[in-house]
Amino acid sequence: MEDLIQIPTPKYIKAYAESRIGGRSENQDSFGYAETPYGFLVTVCDGMGGGPGGKTASSIAVEEIINGVKEGNIEDTVPNILIKAIRRANMAIINYGMEKPELKGMGSTCTVLIISEKCATVAHVGDSRVYQLRGKSKVFRTFDHSMVFDLVKQGVISEEQARLSAQSNVITRALGVKLDVEVDVVELSYETGDRFLLCTDGIHGTMPETQLIAAVSDRKLQLGAITDTLATTVDGTGRSEGGGHDNLTLAIVETNINSKLKQTMSKNMKISFLILCVVCAISLIVNVFAVSSKSEVEFKDGFLTMDSVTYDKNFKDSVQIKVDNDTTTITYYNQNVTKKENK
């Protein structure tokens, strides 16, 4: 399949997908989409195993993930429904491989996006990726389950070094390999115009991440043109370098509304905010210290008098500052104090 597909979606999103064989004898990638009780689902899977095994595995993964979500318990959470659907796909691949000895050892990566008016739920296993882009910036990206990205996590190599490594295709998690599979899943808020990119390593492994983000974030082209242009660029680069390049599959989903789920402050943002508060508090104390060391300060009957100016306010919080062995109590007040000139 090399034709651009406009995915029929609900009104709150629009989406396109495309899959190409690249320089291989068979396209072992698969993608699918469906309306479910929990939102609109898009999935991209990359098969492995050689011969017919890879395509079979990725096709089974797409089918079982979609059916697993559709048949999920309505009383369960969407992340749990998605995890169970992916584990169902894992067992289906294993069982089919046992029935067909020639396919034994086949497997597949998977990326899944379920997007509703409430939020976006993302799950993945392997080195296919999901990006969330806002404007020209990356808001979220899945982290590859691969040998080289384990080294990135340890700080041994950079992500760009991982992309260029000869071992970049050695993955540490996949469907069809073990009876139990660990699934990474997260719920995300989104804003109008956000774009979610699902892609196999045949896309993201061909260029630096900054270049990929720039291509998908282009607002001069329509979403379908962006999808097709990116696939054509990757395919053309592979052919110009001698062919033999990997299958390439991508789907891009753009939102037309803000999600009901609002963005929570991340751990890094919380730390930054705390640091900012501490800096502001220190700055305030230093400024008060500077003023108090030069000014005559007096407190009497709820009034603060500084340099013959009286501030009328019910003071609650105070801090003691020691200046030249004399302790001065400075009381904080807000910007709504009433300033009265002494007669």
Phi, psi and omega in degrees: 000119180235003183274144174293133180247123169272116185281128177289115188234165170293168189293338185280355176218166167221153187205150176224156178213155178205143178223133180231153183285340182067225181255018182263168180281342181212144176270109181266003174277154174216150172220160180203168180205156181191150169278131180232169178295349187247004182132180180274132185251134172231135180223143177230127183229145182240113183280158177215157178132350178078160179054220180280351186299314184297314180295320179298315182297314182292326178293317177298318181301312180300312183296314184288326177295314180298311180295323179296321178289316180300325183265009181294155179292121184298339180274352180274166176279155180299316177303318179293321178299319181292318178299315181295322179294320180291321177292327174297317177297321179301312181291326179296321178293316179298313182296319180294323177295329178287328179284330182241092184306329181291346180254002182300135181097356178289157180200181182202147167276172171205143167231139182223136174236123169248117184239125178236180177291340179283308186193180173248132177246125185241134176224150177203155172220127179101204186250010166285154191235159167235128175247146165243120183243139177231118187064238178249016185245152175274120177268323183206150173206139175292159182250121186305138170268081183216163181297316183290327179284339169297323177289326175297315181299327179277355180080015182282319180225165177273167178296324179292322175295323178296318180298322184272354183290146177292342179261016185296339182265007178272106184260153184255350175221142177197160174280139176095002184261313181235158180297327179243136181234135178273128184246130173270128182218144182210146174259135185232142169278163177213162179240161178305130180092352175299147177238132175253123178252123171251129183205152174277171181291346174294344174262298188288342180277358186263352184206158175302148184300323179300322179291320179296314180298318179298320181294316182284335182274356182302122180259002179279337182251154173290160186300320179296320179294322178297315180300311182291320180296319180296315178297319180293320179297312180296316180296317180295320178298317179298318181290324179291339179264015174109000180076191182077005183285164189290160168302152181223126183220137178212153171223136178238127179243127178245137183268146179251359180220171169272141178290153176291327175288126180263151184293130175267155181289126180289168180300317180295321178294320179298317179296316179298319180295319179296317178298318179299318179297317180297316179298317179296319180296317179296318179299318180297315180296318179298317179295319178295320177300316181296318180292316184293332181285344183246346188246158175267117185245135180219138175245131179202123175055042177081005179249146174250126177246123180226123182051048175067014175246128183258130178253121183270113182195146173277102185276138182242311186256141179218159178227139179264131179238131182265120181236116179050049177068004175254132181266123178246132178264120180251128181258131177288148174214156182270186186281357183264019180292152176261124184264125180238128177282135175289142177272000000 
